[in-house]
Amino acid sequence: MADPHQLFDDTSSAQSRGFGAQRGPGGLGYPAAAASPQEAFLADPVSNMAMAYGSSLAAQGKELVDKNDWEVQYQQDTPVAPRFDINAPDLYIPAMAFITYILVAGLALGTQDRFSPDLLGLQASSALAWLTLEVLAILLSLYLLTVNTDLTTIDLVAFLGYKYVGMIGGVLMGLLFGKIGYYLVLGWCCVSIFVFMIRTLRLKILAEAAAQGVPVRGARNQLRMYLTMAVAAAQPLLMYWLTFHLVR
């Protein structure tokens, strides 16, 4: 029944019902309305969730690359404590790893009935001599290549001392599982220290050269790249040289 106070009849509902009937899939040629995002998601939820998850992972990966998490955030003249920057070089781990390496070497020599104080002292002095030679060689190379970098002698000792951690793991696995365990663990640690040194020294040597306007393919920049590769490649060689005689 119509409202007695209404002057005109409401025909909008009837028109909308008729218009909706004409716009069906088998209608008279009217274009179908575009589906809403909710309807599209409900039509194929698995594919849409996979696409959304993939886009999220790609965005997060790009953000991590752009942030360059390997770089020290505090550029100061004085050393920065690791509690302020997790990427700052720290001498605690290298120093403790060096001492532990000497102790593990004594343990390995004792299990083989070859232990003697003189031999243990020779092991410690040999490792220390190689570390000193590494530092001096890198400092001389940086001087000859005229590389302006904030790398200090303490930083080099810290970076080069991380290899003792892998050496400890290799010798311990060699004592427990023989040469197979030694080569497996030491090989994995060698790859890890190689990648670490490349990523670390690249930020210290090559990045500052690029900031100075040195061409990427220039002769001086190529020498910096060779220096970085040489330092990184020397770490696995020294790790093997200082430990292979401790496992039999």
Summary of the structure (lengths in Angstrom):
residues: 248
radius of gyration: 33.4
end to end distance: 103.8
largest distance: 117.3
contacts: 624
relative contact order: 0.09
helix: 70%
strand: 0%
